[in-house]
């Protein structure tokens, strides 16, 4: 691919992308359900003539993540541009990270989606990478689409994989539902959380969890008073107690108070879904359990409904507004 051909493929050389955090599983929806949270990472990408890759990281991950070609955003950006037939050599990138790393809030999915969406925004014709391809590429990196789908689309999603590849649909969320995330200082690798799961579960437990996952779709959309029952799970959370540490005990305590608490993704953060009408009781319980406790942050981010967004700062003025 010549430099002139690359330039024909590209419509911008400076873009900014904003991507939300996500909480996957939501209890019984293991590897399928996900929710976008209004905690955002922002990535600014400049294409430069020099044959160099420079990555600056501010906030979460600073001093920990790679600062060159191995950076996850760069890898996803390169993969997407290569697919579209554009291979710019030089990249200057600034990552302003707010999503906690290693806490079950989809930080790696956000990075992957940021790179893919940034690449789309750089292309002269973003349709060269359509919405289905965005999800497929993100799933290639992540292994499953439960975090990627809500990061791309916003709101709540249900994702699955069939013979055509990964797919996802939006789920309706009642506007009265509020999300609270309890974030511990401790981290947990997703691989460790998955290794804690048994190879087989009892048919009774699988059937129980399938029923609750179906109920959760209704609870999210129209019957939020059923959120507590709908977030019960016997498929993965009971087995992760030995690696979740204090989060496992907090989860039990919250559910003993009939709050719809679940492990956020692989953990160790804990997600609480409630309604505005129940906010006073929720806050009282949270204050009694974690108020002032060392090692915990309480986030009330709201639900992100926009998903990943990109803005062109140079090039063609038609900005790519979303990843869809």
Order of alpha helices (4+ residues) and beta strands (2+ residues): alpha-beta-beta-beta-alpha-beta-alpha-alpha-alpha-beta-beta-beta-alpha-alpha-alpha-alpha-alpha-beta-beta-alpha-beta-beta
